[in-house]
Amino acid sequence: MKCRECDKHLVVQRRCRQVRLQCTGCRKEFRIHEIAADLDPETEAELERFTCIIYD
């Protein structure tokens, strides 16, 4: 999935109580609900590994 800001790749960052997508270029972080409409199948499959995602 690509960053809205700089078009670089987003990676899933799992922390203790949250999951974010972080850009490998500009390092901006996105909450899942901020980009849910734009998720690609590869990112969705990766997020499915988590039993629970806390939307904050």
C-alpha positions, -999 to +999 in steps of 0.1 A: +000+000+000+012+035-008+015+066+014-010+094+007+017+120+014+048+108-005+037+076-024+062+053-006+054+019+009+033+016+041+042-011+066+021-024+095+035-014+129+021-034+158+025-020+193+012-032+226-023-019+222-025-005+187-017-011+151-007+017+127+005+019+092+038+038+089+054+052+057+089+040+049+096+073+033+082+103+052+076+082+084+040+095+088+017+072+107-019+064+098-046+049+120-064+021+104-097+039+102-081+068+084-072+047+054-096+018+057-113+026+024-079+025+006-066-008+020-052-032-007-057-070-005-021-075+007-024-051+036-058-065+045-044-100+047-016-088+070-041-071+093-062-102+095-034-119+115-043-098+145-072-111+166-082-076+177-074-041+164-081-012+187-093+018+169-083+049+188 
